[in-house]
Amino acid sequence: MEQQRSLSGSSQSPRSPSSQPYLSVSVTDPVKLGNGVQAYISYRVITKTNFPDYQGPEKIVIRRYSDFVWLRDRLFEKYKGIFIPPLPEKSAVEKFRFSAEFIEMRRQALDVFVNRIASHSELQQSDELRTFLQADEDTMERMRSQETGIFKKKPADLMQIFKDVQSRVSDVVLGKEKPVEESNPEYEKLKHYIFELENHLAEAQKHAYRLVKRHRELGQSLSDFGKAAKLLGACEGQDLGKAFSELGAKSETLSIRLQKEAHQLLMNFEEPLKDYVRAVQSIKATIGERANAFRQQCELAETMKLKEINLDKLMLTRSDRVGEAEHEYKELKAASEEATRRFETIVRLMNEEIVRFQEQKTQDMGLAFHEFAKGQARLANSIADAWRSLLPKLEACSAA
């Protein structure tokens, strides 16, 4: 039977002073709805705010993963130059889609995603975020179904786009045209840093995954050993049998401890590393947008020069096409100036964003590695204390 969702909730705002603007978002209560291939997970998204454009101090809505995708896609399309936070990926393996661990990992990642947007000085003011946090489910479904960007174009427009791309690729291959790339030492330094960071983060995340796996395997081995030791104890005499039984019980207790620590390691260490791998991939997408803006700016500037030369020729020959050519030149000049402003805006925003990203990364990675070290120390102490408590009894048996 499908679980039903309740939209009831407290209307009290946080204890923050009313004079201080705040926007707090929580992604909670994941619930599986539907059956078979139509099944999905829905989440309760709770917003508490005193922003004047919002409907009230608290709003609770139900959202599914595709709603989060809609929000990210809309922000990426609208806010060029800003690093849009990444989303957790979908599970490629059907049997893991609805496992408790996967659902909790995704809930946590979605909570991080939406709060990064809510804490961003510009993104938090977006209409898209406000719609996501306040619209009812029917409205949200209509918004998702609205096609945007290239997919909104008519088939004839799409065919022209593909022909233009094919022609440009052919020109590059045949040596008629070289791809236009930005030549800027600071920009090259930024790209090198991002690509290196992605490699190092991916490597660290891979080894974190292995640590989680090792903890789980060791926990399972201790559990199996504990059962075997108990059975062995049942076959032995009173003192030795009791010692073996206690050894088995300790092993099973430590097995549970290791499994819990493996889960903490997954959520507080591997997942933050994986999230930053996704964040760097998001930054690379923004770098791609910057490259597109630069190429468009250069192409328009070059076309404008050709139009200007053509206009001068027409004016010398006193052609009746001068008026039309002047109009085309003015339109092209306006488009070229707009392209330059767009590119300069992306550059400015990226410079601001990389500083913010590095500050946040230092804080988040510091916390993740601190939690990792603290967890490992806690686990090592638990294991040492457990085995140490058994030593006197085992020594007594061996001396008997």
Order of alpha helices (4+ residues) and beta strands (2+ residues): beta-beta-beta-alpha-alpha-alpha-alpha-alpha-alpha-alpha-alpha-alpha
